[in-house]
Amino acid sequence: MCEVMNYIFGSLSSSETAIRSIRKSMNKQARYNRKLSTLVLIVTVNLVLLELDRMEQKKRIEKLESTIEEMKRDKGE
């Protein structure tokens, strides 16, 4: 009976050790996933801001082009 109890508690000990190891690696993975999610969010926001800036520059260039065309017409007339 004593041997059976020792076997059961011995196997529980090894199982607990394995579970602790798995929990530790899961916590590390969760931390890594949070950091990666933050990085992806920052990159996405940066891309959106760059696209908005590009669109604004395109509008300004079109406005300048139309102003230049108006100035050319005034000189030619």
C-alpha positions in Angstrom: 0.0 0.0 0.0 2.8 2.4 0.9 4.5 1.7 -2.4 1.3 2.4 -4.3 1.0 5.8 -2.5 4.6 6.6 -3.2 4.1 5.8 -6.9 1.0 7.9 -7.1 2.5 10.9 -5.4 5.8 10.5 -7.3 4.0 10.6 -10.6 2.0 13.6 -9.4 5.2 15.4 -8.6 6.6 14.8 -12.1 3.2 15.9 -13.6 3.3 19.1 -11.5 6.8 19.8 -12.7 5.8 19.3 -16.3 2.7 21.6 -15.8 4.9 24.3 -14.2 7.2 24.1 -17.1 4.3 24.3 -19.6 2.8 27.2 -17.7 6.1 29.1 -17.7 6.5 28.7 -21.4 2.8 29.7 -22.0 3.4 32.9 -20.0 6.5 33.7 -22.0 4.5 33.1 -25.2 1.7 35.3 -24.0 4.2 38.1 -23.2 5.7 37.7 -26.7 2.3 37.8 -28.3 1.4 41.0 -26.4 4.7 42.6 -27.6 4.1 41.5 -31.1 0.5 42.8 -31.1 1.8 46.1 -29.9 4.4 46.2 -32.6 1.8 45.3 -35.3 -0.5 48.1 -34.0 2.3 50.7 -34.1 3.3 49.6 -37.6 -0.4 49.8 -38.8 -0.9 53.2 -37.3 2.3 54.4 -38.9 1.2 53.1 -42.3 -2.2 54.8 -42.0 -0.5 58.1 -41.1 1.9 57.8 -44.0 -0.9 57.1 -46.4 -2.9 60.1 -45.1 0.3 62.3 -45.5 0.8 60.9 -49.0 -2.8 61.8 -50.0 -2.4 65.3 -48.6 0.8 65.8 -50.6 -0.9 64.5 -53.7 -3.7 67.1 -53.2 -1.2 69.9 -52.7 0.7 68.9 -55.8 -2.5 68.9 -57.8 -3.4 72.3 -56.5 0.1 73.6 -57.4 -0.2 72.1 -60.9 -3.5 73.9 -61.4 -2.0 77.1 -60.1 0.9 76.8 -62.5 -1.5 76.1 -65.4 -3.5 79.3 -64.5 -0.3 81.3 -64.4 0.7 80.0 -67.8 -2.7 80.9 -69.3 -2.4 84.5 -67.8 1.0 85.0 -69.5 -0.1 83.6 -72.8 -3.2 85.8 -73.1 
